[in-house]
Amino acid sequence: MVRHFLTLYLAIVATLLAVSWGQERLWEIYGQREENRARTAALRVVEAQLLAVPSGDRRNLVADLASRSHLDLELFEAQDIAGEDTLALLDRGEPAFMQETAGQTWMLKRLANDGRVLAFRYTTPETQRSLLEWALALLFYAAIALVVMTWLWPLTRDLRRLENATQGYGNRNWTFEPKIRPGSQIFPLTEAFRRMAERIDGLIGSHKEMSNAVAHEIKTPLARMRFEIEMARAAATPDKVAEHLDHINSDISELNGFVKAALDYAILERAEMALNVAEHDFTQILPAVTDAVRRSAREELDIGCQVASQATRVTCDAHLMETVLRNLLYNAMRYARKQVRVSFQVNPPPAGSGSERAQGSHAPAVTYELRVEDDGPGIPEADRQRVFGTFVQLGNQVGNKTGYGLGLAIVKRVIEWHGGTAAVTQSTLGGASFSVQWSPARG
């Protein structure tokens, strides 16, 4: 804090000193000019009086004026004045100045039609500060130091707290609690660090979950494959061998599906993930994706798709949004009894935002909403937040595996990259209703 204080204080003091010195110099220059104008005017008045009397009486008149006005006035002969520059000015009828020692100055003016020079001597006072003035100046700079210290101390204190919190977090303490109040000048910076810490915590937790899940998901198929290989070696007929090879192939397909899902999620977890955002016609894309998924659905399952007519220029990453729709459809098909419904809406901005936009403020934009509903058993309210976690499979019974628990986690991550949110509620069909919302301004 001492170094920051001294640096700022010296910068302020140096600036004030430079400004004060410049101001005093300007006042001195302009003040001297005004005084010279007044002296010139006085000499012209005296000159007019001198020209009104005979030439022989002019020296006495000058002495009389000097005595009565207490001004140092004299009348010199032309040969008493030296200096080419001074004589040149006098010849042109302009006043000239001559400096003497002890701060005295002569102001000279040649009399018209006379040749003699009227001189006015004056003393320029030297500005000297008194002891009181120096004391007031020191008090002024001490007040500046107090103000700077008062302003700088809370900032330095909060920066030190932020530094200690980040150092603790960097030392694998994994807690970020700087205890900085919202009114602090660095509170926005603290919130940015807090979001970064939460992001890092999420990545670490996700990697731990993925490591555990990978170990579990790979270990089980490998064990089954080892068993099938041993059974194939002991098989007595080619048909039995082919049956065991089919089982091994099924296990390989399961491993391949898991690895693909894990890689897709890992890509979305990267910090350098970049979206290919553009405008797309969802009135064409969503029905096409729904039809493609419908071909793999059960025959008795009715899958409908309804897209708003104004959804012709939707801003998003089309590939990732197709992944979102597919994952939501596969999840709904897994639990739906007879019906799955897909809908897409373009919600207008809140009322009154138009005037804000006209004034150049950040007015709310339209909001896109993709919803997938089913008539299945639904999701309990207590599990509606947890369902978007990685490797979470609600109600999964042993031996009744229905996925890897990554589909909805991928949905949530894609929407977060678009600056939106994902949620699940109760559907009007009786099951679950998954909805994702995002704004083109955030996407």
C-alpha positions as CSV (number, residue, x, y, z in Angstrom):
1,M,0.0,0.0,0.0
2,V,2.9,2.4,0.8
3,R,4.3,2.2,-2.7
4,H,1.0,2.7,-4.4
5,F,0.2,5.6,-2.0
6,L,3.5,7.4,-2.6
7,T,3.3,6.9,-6.4
8,L,-0.2,8.4,-6.6
9,Y,0.5,11.1,-4.1
10,L,3.7,12.3,-5.8
11,A,2.0,12.2,-9.2
12,I,-0.8,14.4,-7.8
13,V,1.6,16.8,-6.0
14,A,3.8,17.1,-9.1
15,T,0.8,17.9,-11.2
16,L,-0.5,20.5,-8.8
17,L,2.9,22.2,-8.6
18,A,3.2,22.3,-12.4
19,V,-0.3,23.7,-12.8
20,S,0.3,26.3,-10.0
21,W,3.6,27.4,-11.4
22,G,2.1,27.7,-14.9
23,Q,-0.9,29.6,-13.6
24,E,1.3,32.0,-11.6
25,R,3.5,32.6,-14.7
26,L,0.4,33.3,-16.8
27,W,-1.0,35.8,-14.2
28,E,2.4,37.4,-14.0
29,I,2.7,37.9,-17.7
30,Y,-0.9,39.1,-18.2
31,G,-0.7,41.2,-15.0
32,Q,2.4,42.9,-16.2
33,R,0.9,43.6,-19.6
34,E,-2.1,45.3,-17.9
35,E,0.2,47.3,-15.6
36,N,2.3,48.4,-18.7
37,R,-0.9,49.5,-20.4
38,A,-1.8,51.6,-17.4
39,R,1.7,53.1,-17.2
40,T,1.6,53.9,-21.0
41,A,-1.7,55.6,-20.6
42,A,-0.3,57.7,-17.7
43,L,2.7,58.7,-19.8
44,R,0.5,59.8,-22.6
45,V,-1.5,62.0,-20.2
46,V,1.7,63.5,-18.9
47,E,2.9,63.9,-22.5
48,A,-0.3,65.8,-23.5
49,Q,0.2,68.2,-20.5
50,L,3.9,68.8,-21.5
51,L,3.0,69.5,-25.1
52,A,0.5,72.2,-23.9
53,V,3.3,74.3,-22.3
54,P,6.4,75.9,-23.8
55,S,9.5,73.7,-24.2
56,G,11.5,75.6,-21.6
57,D,8.9,75.0,-18.9
58,R,8.5,71.3,-19.4
59,R,11.3,70.1,-17.1
60,N,9.8,72.2,-14.3
61,L,6.3,70.8,-15.0
62,V,7.7,67.2,-14.8
63,A,9.3,67.9,-11.5
64,D,6.0,69.4,-10.2
65,L,4.0,66.4,-11.4
66,A,6.5,64.0,-9.8
67,S,6.3,65.9,-6.5
68,R,2.5,66.0,-6.4
69,S,1.8,62.5,-7.6
70,H,4.7,60.9,-5.8
71,L,5.8,59.2,-9.0
72,D,9.4,59.0,-10.2
73,L,9.2,61.1,-13.3
74,E,12.1,62.7,-15.2
75,L,12.8,64.3,-18.5
76,F,16.0,63.3,-20.3
77,E,17.7,64.6,-23.3
78,A,17.9,62.3,-26.3
79,Q,21.7,61.9,-26.0
80,D,21.3,60.6,-22.5
81,I,19.6,57.4,-23.8
82,A,21.8,54.5,-25.1
83,G,21.0,51.3,-26.8
84,E,20.1,50.8,-30.5
85,D,16.9,48.8,-29.7
86,T,15.7,51.3,-27.2
87,L,16.3,54.2,-29.6
88,A,14.6,52.4,-32.4
89,L,11.5,51.9,-30.3
90,L,11.5,55.6,-29.3
91,D,11.9,56.8,-32.8
92,R,8.8,54.8,-33.8
93,G,6.9,56.5,-31.0
94,E,6.6,53.3,-28.9
95,P,7.4,53.0,-25.2
96,A,10.7,51.4,-24.3
97,F,11.9,49.7,-21.1
98,M,15.3,49.7,-19.4
99,Q,16.2,47.5,-16.5
100,E,18.3,48.7,-13.5
101,T,19.6,46.8,-10.5
102,A,17.5,46.3,-7.4
103,G,14.4,45.4,-9.5
104,Q,13.9,49.0,-10.9
105,T,12.6,49.6,-14.4
106,W,12.6,52.7,-16.6
107,M,9.7,53.2,-18.9
108,L,10.6,55.7,-21.7
109,K,8.5,57.7,-24.1
110,R,9.8,60.3,-26.6
111,L,7.9,63.6,-26.7
112,A,6.5,64.5,-30.0
113,N,8.0,67.6,-31.7
114,D,10.5,67.8,-28.8
115,G,13.2,65.1,-29.0
116,R,13.5,64.7,-25.3
117,V,12.5,61.5,-23.5
118,L,9.9,61.3,-20.7
119,A,11.0,58.6,-18.2
120,F,8.9,56.9,-15.5
121,R,10.8,54.7,-13.0
122,Y,9.1,52.1,-11.0
123,T,10.0,49.1,-8.9
124,T,8.6,45.6,-9.6
125,P,7.8,43.9,-6.3
126,E,9.2,40.4,-5.7
127,T,6.7,37.9,-4.6
128,Q,7.8,36.3,-1.4
129,R,5.7,33.8,0.6
130,S,5.3,34.5,4.3
131,L,5.5,31.9,7.0
132,L,1.7,31.7,7.2
133,E,1.5,31.1,3.4
134,W,4.0,28.2,3.7
135,A,2.1,26.7,6.6
136,L,-1.1,26.9,4.6
137,A,0.6,25.2,1.6
138,L,1.9,22.4,3.8
139,L,-1.6,22.0,5.3
140,F,-3.1,21.9,1.7
141,Y,-0.7,19.1,0.6
142,A,-1.3,17.2,3.9
143,A,-5.0,17.3,3.2
144,I,-4.4,15.9,-0.3
145,A,-2.3,13.1,1.3
146,L,-5.2,12.3,3.6
147,V,-7.8,12.2,0.8
148,V,-5.6,10.0,-1.3
149,M,-4.9,7.6,1.6
150,T,-8.6,7.5,2.5
151,W,-9.5,6.6,-1.1
152,L,-6.7,4.2,-1.7
153,W,-6.9,2.2,1.6
154,P,-10.2,0.3,0.9
155,L,-9.0,-0.5,-2.6
156,T,-5.7,-1.8,-1.4
157,R,-7.4,-3.8,1.4
158,D,-9.8,-5.4,-1.1
159,L,-7.0,-6.2,-3.5
160,R,-5.1,-7.8,-0.7
161,R,-8.1,-9.9,0.2
162,L,-8.6,-10.9,-3.5
163,E,-4.9,-11.8,-3.8
164,N,-5.0,-14.0,-0.6
165,A,-8.2,-15.7,-1.8
166,T,-6.7,-16.5,-5.3
167,Q,-3.4,-17.7,-3.7
168,G,-5.4,-20.0,-1.4
169,Y,-7.4,-21.3,-4.4
170,G,-4.2,-21.8,-6.4
171,N,-2.7,-23.8,-3.5
172,R,-5.5,-26.4,-4.0
173,N,-7.6,-25.1,-1.2
174,W,-10.5,-25.2,-3.7
175,T,-12.5,-22.5,-1.8
176,F,-12.7,-18.9,-3.0
177,E,-14.1,-16.6,-0.3
178,P,-12.5,-13.1,-0.6
179,K,-15.2,-11.4,1.5
180,I,-15.4,-8.3,-0.6
181,R,-18.6,-6.2,-0.3
182,P,-20.7,-5.3,-3.3
183,G,-19.9,-1.6,-2.9
184,S,-16.2,-2.2,-3.5
185,Q,-14.6,-0.9,-6.6
186,I,-13.2,-4.3,-7.4
187,F,-16.4,-6.2,-6.8
188,P,-17.0,-6.9,-10.5
189,L,-13.4,-8.3,-10.7
190,T,-14.1,-10.4,-7.7
191,E,-17.3,-11.8,-9.3
192,A,-15.3,-12.6,-12.4
193,F,-12.8,-14.5,-10.3
194,R,-15.7,-16.2,-8.5
195,R,-17.3,-17.4,-11.8
196,M,-13.9,-18.6,-12.9
197,A,-13.5,-20.6,-9.7
198,E,-16.9,-22.1,-10.0
199,R,-16.1,-23.0,-13.6
200,I,-12.9,-24.7,-12.5
201,D,-14.7,-26.5,-9.7
202,G,-17.3,-27.7,-12.2
203,L,-14.6,-28.9,-14.6
204,I,-12.7,-30.7,-11.9
205,G,-15.9,-32.4,-10.6
206,S,-16.9,-33.3,-14.2
207,H,-13.5,-34.8,-14.8
208,K,-13.7,-36.8,-11.6
209,E,-17.2,-38.1,-12.5
210,M,-16.1,-38.9,-16.0
211,S,-13.0,-40.8,-14.7
212,N,-15.2,-42.8,-12.4
213,A,-17.8,-43.4,-15.0
214,V,-15.3,-44.4,-17.6
215,A,-13.7,-46.9,-15.3
216,H,-17.2,-48.4,-14.5
217,E,-18.7,-48.3,-18.0
218,I,-15.6,-49.8,-19.6
219,K,-14.9,-52.4,-17.0
220,T,-18.3,-54.1,-17.2
221,P,-18.3,-54.7,-21.1
222,L,-14.7,-55.8,-20.9
223,A,-15.5,-58.4,-18.3
224,R,-18.5,-59.6,-20.4
225,M,-16.2,-59.7,-23.5
226,R,-13.6,-61.8,-21.6
227,F,-16.3,-64.2,-20.5
228,E,-17.7,-64.5,-24.1
229,I,-14.2,-65.2,-25.4
230,E,-13.7,-68.0,-22.9
231,M,-17.1,-69.4,-23.8
232,A,-16.3,-69.2,-27.5
233,R,-13.1,-71.2,-27.0
234,A,-15.1,-73.9,-25.2
235,A,-18.0,-73.9,-27.7
236,A,-18.5,-77.2,-29.5
237,T,-20.3,-76.0,-32.6
238,P,-19.8,-73.0,-35.0
239,D,-23.3,-71.7,-34.2
240,K,-22.3,-71.3,-30.5
241,V,-19.1,-69.6,-31.5
242,A,-21.1,-67.2,-33.7
243,E,-23.5,-66.5,-30.9
244,H,-20.7,-65.5,-28.5
245,L,-19.1,-63.4,-31.2
246,D,-22.4,-61.5,-31.6
247,H,-22.4,-60.9,-27.9
248,I,-18.8,-59.5,-28.1
249,N,-19.9,-57.3,-31.0
250,S,-22.8,-55.9,-28.9
251,D,-20.4,-55.1,-26.1
252,I,-18.0,-53.4,-28.6
253,S,-21.0,-51.3,-29.9
254,E,-21.8,-50.4,-26.3
255,L,-18.3,-49.3,-25.6
256,N,-18.2,-47.3,-28.9
257,G,-21.4,-45.5,-28.0
258,F,-20.1,-44.6,-24.5
259,V,-16.8,-43.3,-25.9
260,K,-18.6,-41.2,-28.5
261,A,-20.9,-39.7,-25.8
262,A,-18.0,-39.1,-23.5
263,L,-16.0,-37.4,-26.2
264,D,-19.0,-35.2,-27.2
265,Y,-19.4,-34.0,-23.7
266,A,-15.6,-33.5,-23.2
267,I,-15.6,-31.2,-26.3
268,L,-18.3,-29.1,-24.8
269,E,-16.4,-28.8,-21.5
270,R,-13.3,-27.3,-23.2
271,A,-12.7,-23.6,-22.3
272,E,-11.7,-22.8,-25.9
273,M,-15.0,-24.1,-27.3
274,A,-16.1,-21.8,-30.2
275,L,-19.7,-21.7,-31.6
276,N,-20.4,-21.6,-35.3
277,V,-23.3,-19.1,-34.9
278,A,-25.5,-18.2,-37.8
279,E,-29.1,-17.8,-38.8
280,H,-31.0,-21.0,-39.7
281,D,-34.5,-21.9,-40.8
282,F,-35.9,-24.0,-38.0
283,T,-39.2,-24.6,-39.9
284,Q,-37.1,-26.9,-42.1
285,I,-34.5,-28.2,-39.7
286,L,-36.6,-29.3,-36.7
287,P,-39.2,-31.4,-38.7
288,A,-36.3,-33.1,-40.6
289,V,-34.5,-34.0,-37.4
290,T,-37.7,-35.2,-35.8
291,D,-38.5,-37.4,-38.8
292,A,-35.0,-38.9,-38.7
293,V,-35.4,-39.8,-35.1
294,R,-39.0,-41.1,-35.6
295,R,-37.7,-43.9,-37.8
296,S,-35.9,-45.6,-34.9
297,A,-38.9,-45.2,-32.5
298,R,-41.4,-47.8,-31.5
299,E,-44.3,-48.2,-33.9
300,E,-47.0,-47.3,-31.3
301,L,-45.2,-44.1,-30.4
302,D,-46.6,-40.9,-31.9
303,I,-44.0,-38.2,-32.3
304,G,-45.3,-34.7,-33.4
305,C,-43.5,-31.6,-34.3
306,Q,-44.9,-28.0,-34.3
307,V,-42.7,-25.1,-35.2
308,A,-43.7,-21.4,-35.2
309,S,-44.0,-19.9,-38.6
310,Q,-41.7,-17.0,-37.7
311,A,-38.8,-19.3,-36.9
312,T,-37.1,-18.9,-40.2
313,R,-34.1,-17.0,-39.0
314,V,-33.0,-18.5,-35.7
315,T,-29.6,-17.6,-34.4
316,C,-27.6,-20.5,-33.1
317,D,-25.1,-23.2,-33.8
318,A,-27.2,-25.5,-35.9
319,H,-25.1,-28.7,-35.4
320,L,-25.2,-28.3,-31.6
321,M,-28.9,-27.5,-31.6
322,E,-29.6,-30.6,-33.6
323,T,-27.7,-32.6,-31.0
324,V,-29.9,-31.0,-28.3
325,L,-33.1,-32.0,-30.1
326,R,-31.9,-35.5,-30.7
327,N,-30.9,-36.1,-27.1
328,L,-34.2,-34.7,-25.8
329,L,-36.1,-36.9,-28.3
330,Y,-34.2,-40.0,-27.4
331,N,-34.7,-39.3,-23.7
332,A,-38.5,-38.8,-24.2
333,M,-38.8,-41.9,-26.4
334,R,-37.1,-44.0,-23.7
335,Y,-39.9,-43.1,-21.1
336,A,-42.9,-42.1,-23.2
337,R,-45.9,-44.5,-23.4
338,K,-47.6,-43.4,-26.6
339,Q,-46.9,-39.7,-27.3
340,V,-44.0,-37.3,-27.7
341,R,-44.5,-33.7,-28.8
342,V,-41.8,-31.3,-30.1
343,S,-42.5,-27.5,-30.2
344,F,-40.6,-24.4,-31.0
345,Q,-41.6,-20.8,-30.2
346,V,-40.1,-17.4,-30.8
347,N,-41.1,-15.2,-27.8
348,P,-41.1,-11.5,-28.4
349,P,-39.2,-9.1,-26.1
350,P,-41.0,-7.8,-23.0
351,A,-43.3,-4.8,-23.4
352,G,-41.6,-1.4,-23.3
353,S,-38.2,-2.6,-24.6
354,G,-38.7,-0.9,-27.9
355,S,-38.2,2.6,-26.4
356,E,-35.1,1.4,-24.5
357,R,-33.6,0.1,-27.8
358,A,-34.4,3.5,-29.4
359,Q,-32.4,5.2,-26.7
360,G,-29.4,2.9,-27.4
361,S,-29.7,0.8,-24.2
362,H,-29.3,-2.9,-24.1
363,A,-32.9,-3.8,-24.6
364,P,-34.0,-7.4,-24.3
365,A,-34.1,-9.4,-27.5
366,V,-36.5,-12.1,-28.6
367,T,-36.2,-15.5,-26.9
368,Y,-36.2,-18.9,-28.5
369,E,-37.8,-21.8,-26.7
370,L,-37.5,-25.5,-27.8
371,R,-39.7,-27.9,-25.8
372,V,-39.9,-31.7,-25.9
373,E,-42.8,-33.3,-23.9
374,D,-43.8,-36.9,-23.3
375,D,-46.6,-38.8,-21.5
376,G,-44.3,-41.0,-19.4
377,P,-44.0,-41.2,-15.7
378,G,-42.4,-37.7,-15.4
379,I,-39.6,-36.6,-13.1
380,P,-40.0,-36.0,-9.4
381,E,-39.5,-32.3,-8.5
382,A,-36.6,-33.2,-6.2
383,D,-34.7,-34.7,-9.1
384,R,-35.4,-32.0,-11.7
385,Q,-32.1,-30.2,-11.2
386,R,-30.0,-33.3,-10.7
387,V,-31.2,-34.8,-14.0
388,F,-28.9,-32.5,-16.0
389,G,-25.8,-33.8,-14.1
390,T,-23.2,-35.9,-15.7
391,F,-23.8,-39.7,-15.6
392,V,-27.1,-39.3,-13.8
393,Q,-29.7,-42.0,-14.6
394,L,-32.9,-41.7,-12.6
395,G,-34.7,-44.9,-11.6
396,N,-32.1,-47.0,-13.4
397,Q,-32.4,-50.6,-12.1
398,V,-29.6,-53.1,-12.2
399,G,-29.7,-55.0,-15.5
400,N,-32.1,-52.4,-17.0
401,K,-29.5,-49.9,-18.5
402,T,-31.0,-47.3,-20.7
403,G,-28.1,-45.0,-21.4
404,Y,-24.9,-43.4,-20.1
405,G,-26.4,-40.4,-18.3
406,L,-24.7,-37.9,-20.6
407,G,-27.5,-36.9,-23.0
408,L,-29.1,-34.3,-20.8
409,A,-25.7,-33.1,-19.5
410,I,-24.8,-32.4,-23.1
411,V,-28.1,-30.5,-23.6
412,K,-27.4,-28.3,-20.6
413,R,-23.8,-27.6,-21.7
414,V,-24.8,-26.7,-25.3
415,I,-27.5,-24.3,-24.0
416,E,-25.0,-22.7,-21.6
417,W,-22.6,-22.1,-24.4
418,H,-25.5,-20.3,-26.2
419,G,-26.0,-18.2,-23.0
420,G,-29.4,-19.9,-22.3
421,T,-31.0,-22.2,-19.7
422,A,-32.4,-25.7,-19.6
423,A,-35.2,-26.8,-17.3
424,V,-37.7,-29.6,-16.8
425,T,-41.3,-29.3,-15.6
426,Q,-44.5,-31.3,-15.6
427,S,-45.9,-31.8,-19.0
428,T,-49.6,-31.3,-20.0
429,L,-49.3,-34.8,-21.5
430,G,-48.7,-36.2,-18.0
431,G,-44.9,-36.8,-18.2
432,A,-41.8,-34.6,-18.3
433,S,-41.5,-31.4,-20.3
434,F,-37.9,-30.4,-21.1
435,S,-37.4,-26.9,-22.4
436,V,-34.3,-24.9,-23.5
437,Q,-34.3,-21.2,-24.0
438,W,-31.7,-18.8,-25.4
439,S,-31.5,-15.4,-26.9
440,P,-29.8,-14.4,-30.2
441,A,-28.0,-11.6,-28.5
442,R,-26.4,-14.1,-26.1
443,G,-25.8,-16.9,-28.6
